[in-house]
Amino acid sequence: MSKPDYQGGSIVNLMASLVLGLGGSQYVYVPLRALKPERLARYRNIVLMVIDGLGHQFLAQAGAGSMLRAHLRGRITSVFPATTATAITTFYTGLAPRQHGLTGWHTWFRELGCVLKVLHTRPRYGGVSLSEVDIDAARLFDHVPVFDRLGVHSHVIAPQHIARSDFNLAHRGQAEVHDYQTLEQLFDRVTRVVRTARERSYVYAYWPDLDRIAHEHGSASDAADSHLAELDAGFERLLGDIAGSDALVIVTADHGIIDTARERVIDLEDHPQLAETLVLPLCGEPRVAYCYVWPDRCQDFERYVSRELAPYATLWPSRELVARNYFGPGISHPRLHERVGDYTLIMKDNFVIKDWLFAEHRYSQAGVHGGLSGQELYVPLIVAPC
């Protein structure tokens, strides 16, 4: 079982390099071994492009001959869990999950009394977002945006439908927000920001659709390969459009993807004895499930998992994962232990585990992420000077 390399080889360390290279102060994590702050400090403009779902292994297999591959400088790890809600928060804060406290797509917020879809800032069962009931997401998350720690002007470039979401606005800080609707517009926005910058700048740009396609069709699909080719063409055009601008373009991802199948899904409805031991719905991710167990049913829970789920999942006391620094080293977020439950099921191979709330929309996914396989955990480090 792999583990994030928080000692100089993860996206957390990439953010440490960026902060220091852009005039911020040293904090918490050491810089990335493969990209020192001193190199970043030499450039007038730094662009960090995060392509959701672009795993290192996927790029290595599907991107032969591409411009992205030509500028590949190695692989780094995501965080744990290797999923968007945790990793994007790392890009926005420069912190690992242990510090920022957002531990998966579905997270138990005791202070709200509900399981929250973190990025949507909506209860898991549906309903309205936090802002629609006058809850300030910025106060709830209580993060210092990384943009406020830099000594340069910052920009966030995000899809129109999420650019000004509760989550994004809670983490934008002093950054200027730009939205787009198409892949071509994304690259155009980056070009315009870099070309019109009057002072040193940092640009964070996010593209979600490779992840969406991999969820729907799998990472080994023709659709994923075709989309990677579109991304590569846009990347090549961007490098030409900003050539001579004294910019450094860094491309990475929040996580990779592992493909699965319907027969690899463990449905909690098929395990009623296990479900009876749980206080709350499963939280976290289908690949990393946090289990909240009735205090007097812990032995029943452990016995059932050992007897029935051992071929599909590894069972960990959640506090042991914290102690072993899977979520990162250092001081913990004050609510971290609340948000990872009593136990964690880390799924083996390409298995997933799911439960469903009353009237919850049911779906299946061809590609999944969150776990500790190499496909999910390792992301590319692509570096292109312009």
Disulfide bonds with the S-S distance in Angstrom:
none
